[in-house]
Amino acid sequence: MGDRPGIGNPQDRELQYYRNECNDLGGRLLRLQEEQSQAFLEARRSRTVVRLVREAYLLAEPSQAMHDVGGAVLQVIVENALCDRAALLREEPLSSGRFLVAHAIGGTSVEADQSVTVPNPPSFFFTSSLRFDKPPPGLLDVLHLPFVLWAYDKSSGHALVMGNRSEGNVTRAFVPGDQELIEAALTVYLDVMYRKYAEVQLRQAKQSAEEVTRRQAGFLKVLSQQVKAPAESIATLVTTMSCQLDSIPGTEEFRTTAQQLATYSRELLRLADDAGRLATPIEQFALPDVQWIDLGEIVRRVFRSSYPISVKSDVELDVSLPRRNVSICADRESMHRAIQTIVSDSLARALPRSAVKLSATRRGDGAVEILVSCAAEIAPAHVVDLITSSDPVQVSHSPHELGSDRLSAARRIVEAHDGVLFTEARRSGGTQARIILPPHIARDYDEPI
């Protein structure tokens, strides 16, 4: 007798075994496909969020006007999230449930300034064909679409809603994981708006500060002019009185009074110069190419560029190079411009057929001294200084006292190199400008760097 099919048949048992294995593999494959699909959705949502955040933050640039940010953000949302319509709403007043449509995109049924009432608005909500929860009253009236995704920020009173007409491969169904997407979009919009608001406030504060600065500068300029004129007149009068009193015996008391007047006039002139300097905007000098350069090379370059001016002015230009090879750590062009400015100013003020001397030395303390001297007429302010002091040299830190505002630019270049610039006058009638650079930016060629 042949074998009959039955439970105990080995072939049937083997067939059943393979059927069970196939069913198990099929179930596992379905689960893997679902997980793969879910992972794909999560990855797509994450990419959408990243792209949305990146493109939305580009709207924070200064060229984007504040009132255009909302529409631009909605454009980015529609392009990246693949929805049919979207709107930004503003709650007025806060916690009232009454929303005004600030910006809308994707259809004529949604218009700006449209009023919608959503009592007790949720912080997050969505509708889909797989969800049977009833949406809050008024929420579907915003976009007039059956499938919506909603986010609401209670602290600021702003809300974002996007919607689809249907669910499909392109306009997919909304899921709970979309909360990250819509809340990120709303957060970016609020952050950009806060930045724009801060920019507006900062710009207004800057304009107000500039206006106050202009008014103060104008006041200081007028004050400087009004104080300087009578002070110079007093200085001239004191000069005349001192010359006359020197030849009259028994006038010690008058000479003391003249010296006091000279002191007061000098203080007034210094006050006027300080006020004038504060009224002048200060340039900032950058040192883009600081390197070790030969001091003698700078002096020779200044001589070559200044020699034609000296010939035209009928003034001799005498140059004295340093006795030893010295280099300074400085910006070549800026330092040349500073020394050139001082030499040109001296040539312009020098008396005809006189000499302007330019010398550069390294002092015993290691500092570098650059001296520009010339024979020039002295302003009345310096006559006051010379009458009331027995010191042969009067030092001034004001760029206006020698009659040249251009020296202020040279002074700022020198100060950028940690140096100082002095303008000086002597009893002999000569004037000079002295640049002193600190030892740490100077070295001899045989010294290590």
DAKATA-V720957 format. One record per residue. N is the residue number from 0. PSI is psi in whole degrees, -180 to 180 (999 if undefined). Layout:
n:N psi:PSI
n:N psi:PSI
//
This chain:
n:0 psi:137
n:1 psi:165
n:2 psi:130
n:3 psi:145
n:4 psi:142
n:5 psi:-177
n:6 psi:-35
n:7 psi:4
n:8 psi:126
n:9 psi:-34
n:10 psi:-40
n:11 psi:-41
n:12 psi:-40
n:13 psi:-41
n:14 psi:-42
n:15 psi:-38
n:16 psi:-47
n:17 psi:-32
n:18 psi:-45
n:19 psi:-42
n:20 psi:-42
n:21 psi:-42
n:22 psi:-41
n:23 psi:-43
n:24 psi:-39
n:25 psi:-43
n:26 psi:-43
n:27 psi:-40
n:28 psi:-41
n:29 psi:-43
n:30 psi:-42
n:31 psi:-40
n:32 psi:-40
n:33 psi:-44
n:34 psi:-39
n:35 psi:-43
n:36 psi:-42
n:37 psi:-42
n:38 psi:-39
n:39 psi:-42
n:40 psi:-42
n:41 psi:-43
n:42 psi:-42
n:43 psi:-40
n:44 psi:-42
n:45 psi:-42
n:46 psi:-39
n:47 psi:-43
n:48 psi:-46
n:49 psi:-46
n:50 psi:-40
n:51 psi:-47
n:52 psi:-44
n:53 psi:-47
n:54 psi:-34
n:55 psi:-37
n:56 psi:-20
n:57 psi:-20
n:58 psi:-8
n:59 psi:-4
n:60 psi:152
n:61 psi:-26
n:62 psi:-17
n:63 psi:120
n:64 psi:153
n:65 psi:-40
n:66 psi:-10
n:67 psi:-5
n:68 psi:-43
n:69 psi:-48
n:70 psi:-39
n:71 psi:-39
n:72 psi:-42
n:73 psi:-37
n:74 psi:-42
n:75 psi:-39
n:76 psi:-47
n:77 psi:-39
n:78 psi:-34
n:79 psi:-37
n:80 psi:-8
n:81 psi:59
n:82 psi:164
n:83 psi:-40
n:84 psi:157
n:85 psi:153
n:86 psi:147
n:87 psi:131
n:88 psi:152
n:89 psi:125
n:90 psi:123
n:91 psi:122
n:92 psi:174
n:93 psi:144
n:94 psi:22
n:95 psi:-19
n:96 psi:2
n:97 psi:119
n:98 psi:139
n:99 psi:136
n:100 psi:108
n:101 psi:-42
n:102 psi:145
n:103 psi:153
n:104 psi:142
n:105 psi:20
n:106 psi:154
n:107 psi:-11
n:108 psi:-15
n:109 psi:118
n:110 psi:150
n:111 psi:149
n:112 psi:9
n:113 psi:140
n:114 psi:131
n:115 psi:136
n:116 psi:123
n:117 psi:92
n:118 psi:140
n:119 psi:61
n:120 psi:135
n:121 psi:156
n:122 psi:-29
n:123 psi:140
n:124 psi:150
n:125 psi:157
n:126 psi:147
n:127 psi:169
n:128 psi:-16
n:129 psi:0
n:130 psi:132
n:131 psi:8
n:132 psi:137
n:133 psi:128
n:134 psi:154
n:135 psi:149
n:136 psi:135
n:137 psi:-12
n:138 psi:-39
n:139 psi:-12
n:140 psi:-8
n:141 psi:-52
n:142 psi:-12
n:143 psi:43
n:144 psi:150
n:145 psi:-27
n:146 psi:114
n:147 psi:158
n:148 psi:124
n:149 psi:139
n:150 psi:141
n:151 psi:129
n:152 psi:107
n:153 psi:-36
n:154 psi:-36
n:155 psi:-18
n:156 psi:18
n:157 psi:148
n:158 psi:152
n:159 psi:133
n:160 psi:136
n:161 psi:152
n:162 psi:163
n:163 psi:150
n:164 psi:-35
n:165 psi:176
n:166 psi:130
n:167 psi:-162
n:168 psi:-34
n:169 psi:-60
n:170 psi:86
n:171 psi:166
n:172 psi:145
n:173 psi:146
n:174 psi:166
n:175 psi:-29
n:176 psi:-14
n:177 psi:-5
n:178 psi:-39
n:179 psi:-41
n:180 psi:-54
n:181 psi:-35
n:182 psi:-35
n:183 psi:-41
n:184 psi:-44
n:185 psi:-40
n:186 psi:-42
n:187 psi:-43
n:188 psi:-47
n:189 psi:-40
n:190 psi:-44
n:191 psi:-41
n:192 psi:-41
n:193 psi:-40
n:194 psi:-43
n:195 psi:-40
n:196 psi:-41
n:197 psi:-37
n:198 psi:-43
n:199 psi:-46
n:200 psi:-42
n:201 psi:-40
n:202 psi:-42
n:203 psi:-42
n:204 psi:-39
n:205 psi:-43
n:206 psi:-40
n:207 psi:-43
n:208 psi:-40
n:209 psi:-38
n:210 psi:-43
n:211 psi:-41
n:212 psi:-41
n:213 psi:-42
n:214 psi:-42
n:215 psi:-40
n:216 psi:-41
n:217 psi:-41
n:218 psi:-44
n:219 psi:-36
n:220 psi:-45
n:221 psi:-42
n:222 psi:-43
n:223 psi:-44
n:224 psi:-41
n:225 psi:-32
n:226 psi:-36
n:227 psi:-39
n:228 psi:-53
n:229 psi:-32
n:230 psi:-40
n:231 psi:-35
n:232 psi:-43
n:233 psi:-41
n:234 psi:-42
n:235 psi:-43
n:236 psi:-42
n:237 psi:-37
n:238 psi:-46
n:239 psi:-44
n:240 psi:-42
n:241 psi:-40
n:242 psi:-37
n:243 psi:-37
n:244 psi:-23
n:245 psi:-28
n:246 psi:2
n:247 psi:120
n:248 psi:154
n:249 psi:27
n:250 psi:31
n:251 psi:-39
n:252 psi:-40
n:253 psi:-37
n:254 psi:-37
n:255 psi:-43
n:256 psi:-40
n:257 psi:-39
n:258 psi:-39
n:259 psi:-42
n:260 psi:-39
n:261 psi:-40
n:262 psi:-44
n:263 psi:-42
n:264 psi:-36
n:265 psi:-42
n:266 psi:-39
n:267 psi:-41
n:268 psi:-40
n:269 psi:-40
n:270 psi:-42
n:271 psi:-40
n:272 psi:-41
n:273 psi:-43
n:274 psi:-41
n:275 psi:-37
n:276 psi:-37
n:277 psi:-26
n:278 psi:-7
n:279 psi:125
n:280 psi:142
n:281 psi:124
n:282 psi:150
n:283 psi:124
n:284 psi:127
n:285 psi:150
n:286 psi:85
n:287 psi:-23
n:288 psi:72
n:289 psi:126
n:290 psi:170
n:291 psi:121
n:292 psi:154
n:293 psi:125
n:294 psi:-40
n:295 psi:-34
n:296 psi:-40
n:297 psi:-44
n:298 psi:-43
n:299 psi:-37
n:300 psi:-40
n:301 psi:-40
n:302 psi:-45
n:303 psi:-40
n:304 psi:-22
n:305 psi:-16
n:306 psi:-45
n:307 psi:-35
n:308 psi:-40
n:309 psi:-38
n:310 psi:-43
n:311 psi:-34
n:312 psi:-1
n:313 psi:43
n:314 psi:132
n:315 psi:138
n:316 psi:110
n:317 psi:124
n:318 psi:135
n:319 psi:115
n:320 psi:157
n:321 psi:145
n:322 psi:-25
n:323 psi:157
n:324 psi:114
n:325 psi:138
n:326 psi:151
n:327 psi:148
n:328 psi:100
n:329 psi:169
n:330 psi:120
n:331 psi:-51
n:332 psi:-41
n:333 psi:-44
n:334 psi:-39
n:335 psi:-41
n:336 psi:-39
n:337 psi:-49
n:338 psi:-39
n:339 psi:-40
n:340 psi:-43
n:341 psi:-44
n:342 psi:-44
n:343 psi:-40
n:344 psi:-40
n:345 psi:-40
n:346 psi:-35
n:347 psi:-30
n:348 psi:-9
n:349 psi:148
n:350 psi:147
n:351 psi:144
n:352 psi:26
n:353 psi:-166
n:354 psi:144
n:355 psi:126
n:356 psi:132
n:357 psi:120
n:358 psi:151
n:359 psi:126
n:360 psi:158
n:361 psi:119
n:362 psi:173
n:363 psi:-27
n:364 psi:4
n:365 psi:-13
n:366 psi:156
n:367 psi:131
n:368 psi:125
n:369 psi:120
n:370 psi:131
n:371 psi:115
n:372 psi:153
n:373 psi:162
n:374 psi:110
n:375 psi:157
n:376 psi:147
n:377 psi:139
n:378 psi:158
n:379 psi:-34
n:380 psi:-36
n:381 psi:-28
n:382 psi:-40
n:383 psi:-46
n:384 psi:-40
n:385 psi:-31
n:386 psi:-39
n:387 psi:6
n:388 psi:144
n:389 psi:-3
n:390 psi:130
n:391 psi:-19
n:392 psi:131
n:393 psi:125
n:394 psi:136
n:395 psi:137
n:396 psi:0
n:397 psi:133
n:398 psi:-8
n:399 psi:-13
n:400 psi:-24
n:401 psi:13
n:402 psi:22
n:403 psi:107
n:404 psi:-18
n:405 psi:-24
n:406 psi:-22
n:407 psi:-36
n:408 psi:-43
n:409 psi:-37
n:410 psi:-40
n:411 psi:-34
n:412 psi:-45
n:413 psi:-43
n:414 psi:-29
n:415 psi:-22
n:416 psi:18
n:417 psi:21
n:418 psi:-179
n:419 psi:153
n:420 psi:122
n:421 psi:140
n:422 psi:134
n:423 psi:157
n:424 psi:147
n:425 psi:163
n:426 psi:-30
n:427 psi:-7
n:428 psi:-8
n:429 psi:156
n:430 psi:157
n:431 psi:156
n:432 psi:136
n:433 psi:124
n:434 psi:129
n:435 psi:117
n:436 psi:140
n:437 psi:160
n:438 psi:-28
n:439 psi:-10
n:440 psi:14
n:441 psi:148
n:442 psi:153
n:443 psi:161
n:444 psi:-31
n:445 psi:1
n:446 psi:146
n:447 psi:152
n:448 psi:999
//
